[in-house]
Amino acid sequence: MTASSLSPIPLAAVGALRFGHWTDVEAGTGCTVIVAPHGATGAVDVRGGAPASRETDLLKPENTVQEVHAICLSGGSAYGLEAASGVARELEARGIGLDVGVACVPIVCSSCIFDLAFGSATVRPGVDAGISATRAALDSDPDIPLAEGCVGAGTGATVGKLNGPDRAMKSGLGARAFKLGGLRMGAIAVVNACGDIVDPATGHTIAGMRAAPDSLQLDNMEDAMLAAGAQMEMPLDRTNTTISCLVTNARLTKAEATKVAQMAADAYAHVIRPTHTTNDGDTIYVLATGELEGPTPPLDLIGLVATRTLEAALVAGATEATALHDLPAARDLI
């Protein structure tokens, strides 16, 4: 990613969007909300085999709902979907949503990661957490950068779990944004992958499966899978998911936004190894505000910018994390 192509910008500079967290560090869980107060074209791409989600069918191009008002990324496994109800309540109270004549109905889509194996298995983001995250998004100073690492939905995120939780590593939430001409693109990624995290710019593994519970040396998880052969087992079955939201000022239809989400899924393959497994519920949302002035760039170019932006956010999800609940983070490695 060169300075002559993509230029870094603050996430808040992408468009008319707001961002907020609710975090419980002790329990190792949280939620993150992306609010589109004026609505945005939404889309989703689901590649993993074990997703936990809400209202994703509304984002299919053939469905008639055209605007989304918030995306809620949450911990708590499927229990965390309850946080989206809190988001909807707070948006309704502020008059943000779809006017159906007799009521205001916010369109809130949500996906969750499994974080119950680290911290507390009984504390999950609920309605109050969704309300708090939404208030943080709408009432905080938008010029303050969104916190990254072990915050919000990334609080309980972990990676490198083939050989059990005691050889995993801590990861978290990453957020990055770039511009190319008038096009602006941002990404928020909650990195809770089964696999290792590789920086595609260098090819180096930056977080993943450790050689031993007391080790800060990394093993290559894909090599370990091949070596195990038919005896390979997954001790944390269906407990991994990387969930992301791309935000852009581009003018996109639902079908075009869906294609951007599909193209951006390449970022998962570039950074997470292996990815899209039966134990991951990998999901990517897109919110397009349509604020771009001038001609819209070619769709394939928008998809490429989305992919590069999401790569940066995924890497940041590992590099911005800190040690928590006896698990080291990338910054702790030798």
C-alpha positions in Angstrom: 0.0 0.0 0.0 1.9 3.1 -1.2 1.5 6.7 -0.4 0.8 7.4 -4.0 -2.2 5.2 -4.1 -4.1 4.9 -0.8 -3.8 7.7 1.8 -4.7 7.0 5.4 -7.6 9.1 6.8 -9.4 9.1 10.2 -12.3 6.6 10.3 -14.7 9.4 11.0 -13.7 11.1 7.7 -15.3 8.4 5.6 -18.8 9.8 5.8 -21.9 10.4 7.9 -21.4 7.5 10.2 -20.8 7.2 14.0 -19.0 4.5 15.9 -19.1 3.4 19.6 -18.1 0.6 22.0 -19.4 -1.0 25.1 -16.6 -3.0 26.9 -16.4 -5.4 29.9 -12.7 -6.2 30.2 -13.1 -8.4 33.3 -15.7 -10.6 31.6 -13.8 -10.4 28.3 -16.6 -9.3 26.1 -18.2 -6.3 24.5 -20.0 -4.9 21.5 -19.3 -2.3 18.8 -21.9 -0.3 16.9 -21.7 1.5 13.5 -24.6 3.9 13.1 -25.8 5.4 9.9 -28.1 8.2 11.2 -29.3 9.1 7.7 -29.4 5.5 6.5 -27.0 3.7 4.2 -27.1 1.0 1.5 -26.2 -2.3 3.2 -24.8 -5.6 2.1 -23.3 -8.7 3.6 -21.1 -11.6 2.6 -20.9 -14.7 4.8 -18.2 -17.2 4.1 -17.7 -19.1 7.3 -19.5 -22.3 8.3 -20.8 -21.2 11.8 -22.2 -17.7 11.8 -24.3 -16.0 14.5 -26.3 -13.2 12.9 -29.5 -11.2 12.8 -31.4 -9.6 9.9 -28.8 -10.5 7.2 -31.6 -11.6 4.9 -32.7 -7.9 4.6 -29.4 -7.2 2.9 -30.1 -9.5 0.0 -30.4 -7.5 -3.2 -33.8 -8.9 -4.0 -35.3 -7.7 -0.7 -37.2 -4.4 -0.6 -35.5 -2.8 2.4 -33.1 -0.3 0.9 -31.4 1.3 3.9 -29.7 0.1 7.0 -29.4 2.3 10.1 -26.8 0.3 12.2 -24.5 -2.7 12.3 -23.9 -4.3 15.7 -20.7 -6.4 16.1 -20.8 -8.3 19.4 -19.2 -10.8 21.6 -21.2 -13.3 23.6 -21.7 -15.9 20.9 -25.4 -16.1 19.7 -26.4 -14.6 23.1 -24.8 -11.3 22.0 -27.4 -10.8 19.3 -29.5 -9.4 22.1 -27.3 -6.3 22.0 -28.8 -5.4 18.6 -32.2 -4.9 20.3 -30.7 -2.3 22.5 -29.3 -0.6 19.5 -32.7 -0.5 17.9 -34.4 0.8 21.0 -31.9 3.7 21.3 -32.2 4.6 17.6 -36.0 4.5 17.8 -35.9 6.9 20.8 -33.9 9.3 18.7 -36.1 9.0 15.6 -33.6 7.1 13.5 -35.1 4.4 11.4 -37.5 3.4 8.7 -40.7 5.5 8.8 -43.6 3.0 8.5 -46.3 5.6 9.3 -47.2 4.4 12.8 -43.7 3.9 14.1 -40.0 4.4 13.4 -38.3 1.0 12.8 -34.5 1.0 12.8 -32.9 -1.6 10.5 -30.2 -3.1 12.6 -28.1 -6.1 11.4 -25.8 -7.9 13.8 -23.1 -10.6 14.0 -21.3 -12.1 17.0 -18.1 -13.8 17.9 -17.6 -16.6 20.3 -15.7 -15.3 23.4 -17.2 -17.5 26.1 -14.1 -19.6 26.6 -12.0 -16.7 27.9 -13.0 -14.4 30.7 -16.6 -15.2 31.7 -19.0 -17.6 30.0 -22.0 -16.1 31.7 -21.6 -12.4 30.9 -22.8 -11.4 27.4 -23.6 -8.1 25.8 -27.4 -7.5 26.1 -29.9 -4.8 25.5 -28.2 -2.4 27.9 -24.9 -2.9 26.3 -26.4 -2.1 22.9 -27.9 1.0 24.2 -24.6 2.1 25.8 -22.6 1.5 22.6 -25.2 3.4 20.6 -25.1 6.4 23.0 -21.3 6.3 22.8 -21.5 6.4 19.0 -24.0 9.3 18.8 -23.0 11.4 21.8 -19.2 11.2 21.8 -16.9 13.6 20.0 -16.6 12.2 16.4 -13.1 13.6 16.1 -11.8 11.3 18.8 -10.3 8.2 17.1 -12.2 4.9 17.7 -10.4 2.8 20.3 -8.8 -0.3 19.0 -7.5 -3.6 20.5 -9.2 -5.3 23.4 -12.3 -3.1 23.3 -15.9 -3.4 22.2 -16.6 -6.6 20.2 -12.8 -7.3 20.1 -12.5 -7.5 23.9 -12.6 -11.3 24.0 -11.2 -12.1 20.5 -8.5 -14.7 20.2 -6.6 -16.5 17.4 -4.5 -19.6 16.8 -6.7 -22.2 18.5 -6.0 -25.5 16.7 -4.1 -27.0 19.7 -6.4 -25.7 22.4 -7.0 -22.4 24.2 -3.8 -22.6 26.3 -1.8 -22.2 23.1 -3.9 -19.4 21.6 -3.1 -15.7 21.5 -5.0 -12.5 22.2 -6.3 -10.4 19.4 -8.9 -7.7 19.2 -10.6 -5.1 17.1 -8.8 -3.1 14.3 -10.0 0.0 12.5 -8.4 1.6 9.4 -9.5 4.0 6.7 -8.1 5.3 3.4 -8.9 7.5 0.5 -8.3 7.3 -3.2 -9.2 10.5 -4.9 -12.7 11.2 -3.7 -13.4 7.6 -2.7 -13.2 7.0 1.0 -13.2 3.5 2.6 -13.0 2.4 6.2 -13.0 -1.0 7.9 -13.7 -2.3 11.4 -12.6 -5.9 12.0 -13.0 -8.1 15.0 -10.3 -10.8 14.6 -11.5 -14.0 16.4 -10.0 -16.5 13.9 -9.2 -20.1 14.3 -6.1 -19.6 12.2 -2.9 -17.6 12.3 -2.6 -13.9 11.5 -0.2 -13.0 8.7 0.8 -9.5 7.6 0.4 -9.6 3.8 2.8 -6.7 3.4 5.7 -8.8 4.8 4.5 -12.4 4.8 5.4 -12.7 8.5 3.0 -14.4 11.0 2.3 -11.8 13.7 -0.1 -13.8 16.0 -1.4 -17.3 16.1 -0.8 -20.7 17.6 2.1 -20.9 20.1 4.5 -23.8 20.3 3.6 -24.5 24.0 1.4 -23.0 26.7 4.4 -21.2 28.3 6.0 -20.2 25.0 6.1 -17.0 23.0 7.3 -18.8 19.9 4.8 -19.4 17.1 4.0 -22.7 15.3 2.6 -22.6 11.7 -1.0 -23.8 12.2 -1.5 -24.9 8.6 1.6 -27.0 8.8 0.4 -28.5 12.1 -2.9 -29.4 10.4 -1.2 -31.2 7.6 1.2 -33.0 10.0 -1.8 -34.2 12.0 -3.6 -35.5 8.9 -6.7 -37.6 9.6 -6.0 -37.3 13.4 -6.5 -33.5 13.4 -9.2 -32.4 15.9 -10.6 -29.0 16.7 -10.9 -28.6 20.5 -12.9 -25.4 20.2 -15.5 -26.5 17.6 -17.6 -23.7 16.0 -16.1 -21.1 18.4 -14.3 -18.8 15.9 -15.5 -16.0 13.8 -14.0 -12.9 12.2 -16.6 -10.2 11.7 -16.1 -6.9 9.9 -17.9 -3.8 8.6 -16.7 -1.8 5.6 -17.9 1.7 5.4 -17.6 3.9 2.3 -18.9 7.2 0.8 -19.5 5.5 -2.5 -22.9 5.4 -4.2 -23.7 1.8 -4.5 -26.8 -0.3 -5.1 -27.4 -3.3 -2.8 -26.1 -5.6 -5.6 -23.0 -3.5 -6.0 -22.4 -3.3 -2.3 -22.7 -7.1 -2.1 -20.0 -7.5 -4.8 -17.7 -5.2 -2.8 -18.3 -7.4 0.3 -17.5 -10.5 -1.8 -14.3 -9.1 -3.2 -13.2 -7.9 0.2 -13.5 -11.5 1.6 -10.1 -11.9 -0.2 -8.6 -9.9 2.7 -9.5 -12.7 5.1 -7.6 -15.2 2.9 -4.6 -12.9 2.7 -4.4 -12.3 6.4 -5.9 -15.4 8.2 -4.5 -18.8 7.6 -6.5 -21.0 7.3 -9.7 -19.0 6.9 -13.4 -19.6 6.1 -13.2 -23.0 8.0 -16.2 -24.9 9.3 -15.2 -23.5 12.7 -15.4 -19.9 11.6 -18.6 -17.8 11.0 -16.7 -15.2 8.9 -18.9 -12.3 7.9 -18.4 -8.9 6.1 -20.9 -6.1 6.1 -20.8 -3.0 3.8 -22.4 0.3 4.5 -22.4 2.8 1.6 -23.5 6.4 2.4 -23.6 7.7 -1.2 -21.9 11.0 -0.2 -19.2 10.7 -2.9 -19.1 13.8 -5.1 -18.4 13.3 -8.8 -18.3 10.1 -10.8 -18.3 6.8 -9.0 -15.1 4.8 -9.6 -15.4 1.4 -11.3 -16.8 -1.3 -9.0 -13.8 -3.5 -9.3 -11.6 -0.6 -8.1 -13.9 0.0 -5.1 -13.6 -3.7 -4.3 -9.8 -3.6 -4.4 -9.7 -0.5 -2.1 -12.1 -2.4 0.2 -9.8 -5.4 0.2 -6.7 -3.4 1.0 -8.5 -1.5 3.7 -9.8 -4.6 5.4 -6.4 -6.2 5.3 -5.0 -3.3 7.3 -7.9 -3.5 9.8 -7.4 -7.2 10.3 -3.7 -6.8 10.9 -4.4 -4.0 13.3 -6.8 -6.3 15.2 -3.7 -8.4 16.1 -1.1 -5.6 16.5 -3.3 -3.3 18.6 -4.4 -6.1 21.1 -2.9 -6.4 24.5 -2.4 -9.5 26.8 -5.6 -10.5 28.6 -6.8 -13.5 30.7 -3.3 -15.1 30.6 -3.0 -14.9 26.8 -0.2 -13.0 25.3 -0.6 -10.6 22.3 1.5 -9.9 19.2 3.4 -7.2 21.0 4.6 -9.7 23.6 6.3 -12.0 21.1 10.1 -12.3 21.1 
